[in-house]
Amino acid sequence: MIRFFYKIMLLGLCALPVGAQNSLKLSPIFDSGMVLQQNDSVAIWGWAKPHAEVNVCSGWNNVPVKGLADSSGRWKVRIKTPSASYTPYTLSVYSQNDSVRFTDILIGDVWFVGGQSNMQMNFRGNPDQPVLHAQDILLRCRHKGIRLFRVENGYSIEPSDTITINGKWTSATPDNVKEFSVVGYIFGEKLHQLVDIPIGLVQSAHGGSVAEAWLDRKTLEHFGEFNLDLKNKKIDPIWYTFEPTVLYNKMLAPLLPLAVKGVIWYQGESNVERPEQYARLFPELVRTWRKYFEKENLPFYYVQIAPYNHPKTNSAKFREVQLQLMDSIPNVGMAVTLDVGEPDIIHPARKEVVGERLAYWALNKVYGYTAFGCRGPEFRSMEVKDGHAFLKFDFAPNGLSFMGKEPTGFEIAGEDKIFYPAKVRITPAFWGNEGLEVWSDQVNVPVAVRYGYTNYVDGTLYNTEGLPASSFRTDNW
C-alpha cells in the first residue's frame, strides 16, 4: 500500500502545472516542441534558488530524477532517453513551489548546424545572391517530424554561466524553414525522409566568423598564436566575428553539453588566408567540440569552401588542406563543392546540393545506408608514358565521368615547373580501374599535373555516383 501511494505521488509530480513564479528557469534550448537525442543520457540544466532541490520527470518513464542547485542557483541532471519515435512526450521540472512543464517533445536524432555565412544563409538569400530552387524547397516543407532551433547572433568577450542563448524550437513549416539554414535544412530533410525518425536541427552559425571564434579561451591559450586580451581591445560591433572565443562564449557554451548525434560544419572563408594554421586549428576544433558535446567519436561532416576569386590568396591551397584533413581526423567527412562556386559571389546559389552531399555522409556512415556514395574521386598515383601522364584515383568504384561537361581546369608541367593548359580524357580499363590521360603538346616530359588549382574553377571531374573531385596537385611546389 505504501509503495502504491508513493507511485501515485511520483505520477502527480510529473503532471504538475506550470508554476506562476519564475525562480525556476531552464536553458532556452529546452522547450515545448523540442527533439531530444535518442538512446542517450541527456543533460537538462537551468537555474533555481541556491541550494534548492530540483526534480525532472519525463513522460516516457515517469520517474523523477533529482538534482541540487549550487550556490549560484545553477543545476543539471541527466535523464535517459528511449529509442526514437513520433510519440509526443512531456517533461516536467519542479523545485519547491515552482514548476515548468514542456509538451510535444519528440525523441529522435539531433544534429548541430555550425559555421559561417554559407551555413547561416537562409532561403531569403542575400541582395543579388538568391538561393536556387528556394521556393520549390519551401513547397515541400510539411515534415512534422523535423524540428528547428536557430540561435540568434551575438557575442561576448568573456564566458559566464549566466549567459543564455536567444532562440526557440519551431516546426518545419514554410514560414519557419524560410529563416533557417538552407544547407542545414536540406541535410535534415534527407535524413528524415529515409531514416524516418524525428530530426532536430540546432543552428548556431554566424556570417564572417573565423574558426577560433568558436573555441574557448583555455583551448586557444594552449594552441597559441592568438591575442586573447579582448578586455583591452576595442571590439568592432560589426566585425566581432574575427575575434577569438567571442562566439563560443555567446552562441555555443550556453548550449553545452547538449546531447547531439553529430555536427555539420560549413566554414573556412574567413580563415582562407591562413591555410597552414588551419591545418592545425581545425583538428583542434573537431577534438575540442567532441569534448564539448561529450562524445569522443562524434560524427563531424564539413564542407570544402567553394571556388571564388579571393582577392589576396589562391584558395586552392586552403581547399587542399581541407582535403588532407579528411584523412588525418577520425570520423569526419567532407562535401566537395568544386562545381557549385561562383567567380564573384562568395555565397553560391546552389545550396541544396551541398546539404545533400553532407547527408550522403551521414546516411552512409551513421545510418548504414551504404548504397549512397559520399566521397568523390581522389588522386592516388601518376605514371608517365610517351609524354603523357596517366593518373589513377581512389573512391571511383565504377569509374570516372565528366558528366557531360567539357573537361577544364587541368594543367601539366615539366621539369621547368611551368604549367600549361592540358588536354585530358578518361582512359577505359577494367571496371574500377579507370583513370585519366593528361597531356600537352608544350610539355614533352610531364612531371606534375594540377586540377582546379586556382581560386575559381567550375569542377568537371566526377565519379559515376555524381560526386565531384576536389582540386588537387601531384607536386608540392
C-alpha positions in Angstrom: 0.0 0.0 0.0 2.8 2.4 0.9 4.5 1.7 -2.5 1.2 2.3 -4.3 0.8 5.8 -2.7 4.4 6.6 -3.4 3.9 5.7 -7.1 0.8 7.9 -7.2 2.7 10.8 -5.6 5.5 10.5 -8.3 3.0 10.5 -11.1 1.4 13.6 -9.6 4.7 15.4 -9.5 5.3 14.5 -13.2 2.0 16.1 -14.1 2.5 19.4 -12.2 1.1 22.5 -13.9 3.3 25.4 -14.9 4.1 27.4 -11.9 3.4 31.1 -11.6 6.7 32.0 -10.0 9.9 32.4 -12.1 12.8 31.4 -9.9 13.0 28.1 -11.8 14.3 28.5 -15.3 15.8 26.3 -17.9 18.1 27.0 -20.8 16.0 28.1 -23.8 17.2 25.0 -25.7 14.7 23.1 -23.6 11.1 24.0 -24.6 7.9 22.5 -25.8 8.2 21.1 -29.3 11.9 20.1 -28.9 13.6 17.0 -30.1 15.8 15.1 -27.6 18.6 12.8 -28.6 17.5 9.2 -28.6 19.2 6.4 -26.5 21.4 8.9 -24.6 22.0 10.2 -21.1 20.7 13.7 -21.9 21.7 16.6 -19.7 19.0 19.0 -18.6 20.0 22.2 -16.9 18.9 25.6 -15.7 18.7 27.8 -12.6 16.7 27.7 -9.4 17.1 29.1 -5.9 20.6 28.5 -4.5 20.9 25.0 -2.9 17.3 24.1 -3.9 16.4 20.6 -4.8 15.3 20.2 -8.4 13.4 17.2 -9.9 13.0 16.4 -13.6 10.4 13.9 -14.6 9.9 12.6 -18.2 6.7 11.4 -19.7 8.4 8.2 -21.1 9.2 6.7 -17.7 7.5 8.9 -15.1 10.4 8.6 -12.7 11.7 11.9 -11.2 15.5 12.5 -11.4 16.8 14.6 -8.5 19.4 17.4 -8.7 20.6 20.1 -6.5 21.3 23.8 -7.4 24.7 25.1 -6.4 25.4 28.4 -4.6 24.7 30.4 -7.7 21.5 28.5 -8.5 22.8 26.5 -11.4 21.7 22.9 -11.6 22.0 20.0 -14.0 20.6 16.5 -14.1 20.7 13.7 -16.7 17.8 11.6 -17.9 17.9 8.6 -20.1 16.0 8.7 -23.3 14.3 5.8 -25.2 14.6 5.0 -28.9 13.3 7.4 -31.5 9.5 7.6 -32.0 6.8 10.1 -33.1 5.1 9.8 -29.7 4.8 13.2 -28.2 6.0 13.3 -24.6 6.0 15.7 -21.7 8.9 16.9 -19.4 8.2 18.3 -16.0 10.6 20.2 -13.8 9.8 21.3 -10.3 11.6 22.9 -7.4 9.9 23.9 -4.2 6.9 25.9 -5.2 7.9 26.4 -8.8 7.3 24.1 -11.8 7.7 24.1 -15.6 6.1 21.6 -17.9 7.0 21.1 -21.6 4.8 19.3 -24.1 5.0 17.8 -27.6 8.6 16.5 -27.1 9.9 14.1 -29.7 12.7 11.6 -29.3 15.0 11.3 -32.4 18.4 12.5 -33.6 19.7 16.0 -33.0 22.2 17.4 -35.4 24.2 20.6 -34.7 24.5 23.0 -37.6 27.5 25.3 -37.4 29.8 27.6 -39.4 29.7 31.0 -41.0 27.6 32.8 -43.7 27.3 29.9 -46.2 25.8 27.8 -43.4 23.8 30.6 -41.9 22.3 31.7 -45.3 18.6 31.1 -45.2 16.0 30.8 -48.0 15.7 34.5 -48.4 19.3 34.6 -49.7 21.1 38.0 -49.8 20.7 41.0 -52.1 21.5 39.9 -55.6 22.5 36.5 -54.1 19.5 34.2 -54.4 19.2 30.6 -53.3 18.5 28.4 -56.3 15.2 26.5 -56.0 14.3 28.2 -52.7 10.6 28.3 -53.5 10.4 24.7 -54.7 12.0 23.5 -51.5 9.6 25.5 -49.3 6.7 24.0 -51.2 7.6 20.6 -49.7 8.1 21.8 -46.1 5.4 19.7 -44.4 7.5 17.4 -42.3 6.0 17.2 -38.8 9.0 15.1 -37.6 11.6 17.9 -38.3 12.0 20.5 -35.6 14.3 23.6 -35.8 16.1 25.7 -33.3 18.0 28.8 -34.6 20.4 30.6 -32.2 20.3 34.3 -32.8 23.6 36.1 -33.4 25.5 37.7 -30.6 28.9 37.7 -28.9 30.6 38.0 -25.6 34.2 38.7 -24.8 34.0 36.6 -21.6 32.3 33.3 -20.7 29.7 33.2 -18.0 27.3 30.6 -16.6 24.6 33.3 -16.7 24.8 33.9 -20.4 21.8 32.4 -22.3 21.1 31.9 -26.0 18.2 33.5 -27.8 16.1 31.1 -29.9 13.1 28.8 -29.8 12.0 25.5 -31.2 9.7 25.6 -34.2 8.1 23.1 -36.6 9.3 22.8 -40.2 6.6 24.9 -41.8 7.4 27.1 -44.8 7.4 30.2 -42.7 9.9 28.8 -40.2 12.1 27.0 -42.7 12.5 30.2 -44.7 14.5 31.7 -41.9 16.7 28.6 -41.3 19.9 27.5 -42.9 19.3 26.1 -46.4 22.2 23.6 -46.1 21.2 22.6 -42.6 17.5 22.1 -43.5 18.2 20.1 -46.7 20.6 17.8 -44.7 17.9 17.2 -42.1 15.2 16.7 -44.7 17.1 14.0 -46.5 17.8 12.1 -43.2 14.2 12.4 -42.2 12.9 11.1 -45.5 14.9 8.0 -45.5 15.6 7.1 -41.8 12.0 8.1 -40.8 12.6 9.3 -37.3 12.3 12.8 -35.7 15.2 15.0 -36.6 16.1 18.1 -34.6 18.4 20.7 -36.2 20.1 23.2 -33.9 21.6 26.0 -35.9 24.4 28.2 -34.4 26.2 29.8 -37.3 27.4 33.4 -37.8 28.4 35.1 -41.0 32.1 36.2 -41.3 33.2 34.0 -38.4 36.7 32.7 -38.0 37.2 29.2 -36.6 38.9 30.5 -33.5 35.8 32.5 -32.6 34.1 29.1 -31.8 36.7 27.9 -29.3 37.2 28.6 -25.6 40.0 30.6 -24.1 41.8 27.7 -22.4 42.0 25.7 -25.7 43.3 28.7 -27.6 45.8 29.5 -24.8 47.3 26.1 -25.3 47.2 26.4 -29.1 48.9 29.8 -29.0 49.1 32.2 -32.0 46.1 34.4 -31.0 45.7 37.6 -29.0 43.3 36.7 -26.3 43.4 40.1 -24.4 40.0 41.2 -25.5 39.2 43.3 -22.5 41.8 45.8 -23.5 40.9 45.7 -27.2 38.3 47.8 -28.9 35.9 45.2 -30.4 34.2 46.3 -33.6 30.4 46.0 -33.1 30.1 44.7 -36.7 33.2 42.7 -37.3 33.5 41.0 -33.9 33.3 37.6 -35.6 37.0 37.9 -36.4 37.9 37.8 -32.6 38.8 34.5 -30.8 36.4 33.0 -28.3 33.5 35.5 -28.7 31.1 33.2 -30.5 31.9 30.3 -28.3 31.1 32.4 -25.3 27.7 33.6 -26.5 26.5 31.1 -29.2 27.9 27.8 -28.2 28.9 27.5 -24.5 25.3 28.2 -23.3 24.2 25.2 -25.3 26.6 22.8 -23.7 26.6 19.9 -23.0 23.7 19.5 -25.5 23.2 15.8 -26.5 23.6 15.6 -30.3 24.0 12.9 -32.9 26.6 14.8 -34.9 27.8 18.1 -36.3 27.7 19.6 -39.8 30.0 22.5 -40.4 30.5 25.0 -43.3 33.2 27.5 -42.5 36.6 28.5 -43.8 36.3 31.5 -45.9 37.4 33.8 -43.1 40.5 31.6 -42.5 41.3 31.2 -46.1 44.5 33.3 -46.0 45.9 31.1 -43.2 45.9 27.5 -44.6 48.9 26.4 -42.7 47.4 27.5 -39.4 44.0 26.0 -40.3 45.7 22.6 -40.9 46.5 22.7 -37.1 43.4 24.7 -35.9 40.6 22.6 -37.5 41.7 19.3 -35.9 41.8 21.1 -32.6 38.3 22.4 -33.2 36.9 19.0 -34.0 38.7 17.4 -31.0 37.5 20.2 -28.7 33.9 20.2 -29.9 33.8 16.4 -29.3 34.8 17.2 -25.8 32.2 20.0 -25.6 29.4 17.6 -26.7 30.8 14.7 -24.6 31.2 12.2 -27.4 34.8 11.2 -28.2 34.0 10.0 -31.8 31.2 12.4 -32.6 30.5 12.4 -36.4 31.7 15.6 -37.9 30.9 16.4 -41.5 32.2 19.6 -43.1 32.0 21.5 -46.4 35.0 22.3 -48.5 34.9 26.0 -49.4 33.6 26.7 -52.9 35.7 28.2 -55.7 35.7 32.0 -55.6 38.1 34.7 -56.7 39.6 35.6 -53.3 41.5 38.8 -53.8 44.5 38.1 -51.6 45.2 34.4 -51.9 44.9 31.3 -54.0 42.1 29.4 -52.1 43.2 26.1 -53.8 45.8 25.9 -51.0 43.1 26.1 -48.4 40.9 23.5 -50.2 44.0 21.2 -50.3 44.3 21.5 -46.5 40.7 20.7 -46.1 41.0 17.6 -48.3 44.1 16.4 -46.4 42.4 16.8 -43.1 39.8 14.3 -44.0 42.4 11.6 -43.8 44.1 12.8 -40.6 41.0 13.4 -38.4 39.0 10.3 -37.4 35.3 10.0 -38.2 35.0 13.1 -40.4 33.8 13.6 -43.9 33.9 16.4 -46.4 31.4 17.6 -49.0 33.2 18.8 -52.1 31.8 21.9 -53.8 34.2 22.4 -56.7 31.3 22.5 -59.1 29.0 24.9 -57.3 31.1 28.0 -56.8 30.7 31.4 -58.5 33.7 33.6 -59.6 32.5 36.9 -58.0 30.0 35.8 -55.3 31.3 34.1 -52.2 27.8 32.7 -51.3 26.9 30.2 -54.1 23.3 30.0 -55.1 23.4 26.2 -55.2 22.9 25.3 -51.6 20.6 22.3 -52.0 23.3 20.1 -53.4 25.6 21.0 -50.5 23.1 19.8 -48.0 22.5 16.6 -50.0 26.2 15.8 -50.1 26.5 16.2 -46.3 23.5 14.0 -46.0 25.2 11.3 -48.0 28.0 11.1 -45.4 25.6 10.7 -42.6 23.4 8.2 -44.4 26.4 6.1 -45.3 28.5 6.3 -42.2 26.0 6.9 -39.4 22.8 5.2 -40.6 24.3 2.3 -42.6 22.8 3.2 -46.0 26.0 2.2 -47.9 24.2 2.4 -51.2 24.9 6.1 -51.1 28.4 7.1 -52.1 29.7 10.0 -50.1 33.3 10.6 -51.3 34.4 11.9 -54.7 37.4 10.8 -56.7 40.8 11.5 -55.0 44.2 11.4 -56.8 46.2 8.3 -55.9 49.1 7.9 -58.3 50.7 9.2 -61.6 52.7 7.3 -64.2 54.3 8.9 -67.3 54.4 7.1 -70.7 55.4 8.6 -74.1 54.9 12.2 -73.0 51.5 11.6 -71.4 50.6 11.5 -67.7 48.3 8.7 -66.5 46.5 9.3 -63.2 44.7 6.8 -61.0 42.1 7.6 -58.4 40.6 6.3 -55.2 36.8 6.5 -54.5 35.7 5.9 -58.0 34.4 2.3 -57.8 32.6 2.4 -61.1 35.0 4.8 -62.8 35.2 8.5 -63.7 32.9 10.8 -65.6 32.8 14.4 -66.9 29.0 14.4 -66.5 28.6 15.8 -70.0 30.8 18.8 -69.3 33.8 19.8 -71.3 36.8 18.9 -69.1 38.5 22.1 -67.9 40.9 23.1 -65.1 43.7 20.7 -65.9 47.3 21.8 -66.2 50.6 20.0 -66.8 54.2 20.9 -66.3 57.7 19.6 -67.0 60.9 20.0 -65.1 60.8 23.8 -65.7 57.8 23.9 -63.4 55.8 26.0 -65.9 52.2 24.9 -66.2 50.3 24.8 -69.4 46.6 24.1 -70.1 46.2 20.3 -70.6 44.1 18.0 -72.7 42.5 15.1 -70.8 40.5 12.0 -71.5 39.2 9.2 -69.4 41.2 6.0 -70.1 39.0 2.9 -70.2 40.3 -0.1 -68.4 39.0 -2.8 -66.1 36.0 -1.8 -64.0 37.0 0.3 -61.1 40.4 0.9 -62.6 39.7 3.8 -64.9 42.0 6.8 -64.8 42.8 10.0 -66.7 45.3 10.6 -69.5 46.6 14.1 -69.4 49.0 15.8 -71.9 50.0 19.0 -73.6 51.9 19.5 -76.9 54.1 22.1 -75.0 55.3 19.6 -72.4 57.4 16.7 -73.7 58.2 15.0 -70.4 55.4 15.6 -67.8 56.5 15.9 -64.2 53.3 17.3 -62.5 49.6 17.7 -63.1 47.2 20.0 -61.4 43.4 20.1 -61.5 41.4 23.1 -60.4 44.3 24.5 -58.5 43.2 28.1 -58.9 40.8 30.4 -57.0 37.9 29.8 -59.2 37.1 26.8 -61.3 34.0 25.0 -62.5 34.7 21.4 -61.5 34.2 18.9 -64.3 35.6 15.6 -62.8 33.3 13.2 -61.0 32.8 9.6 -60.2 29.8 7.8 -61.6 27.9 8.5 -58.4 27.9 12.2 -59.4 30.3 13.2 -56.6 32.9 15.8 -57.7 36.7 15.5 -57.2 38.4 18.2 -55.2 41.1 20.3 -56.7 44.4 18.6 -56.4 48.0 18.6 -57.5 50.6 15.9 -57.9 53.5 18.2 -57.0 54.4 20.1 -53.8 56.0 23.2 -55.4 
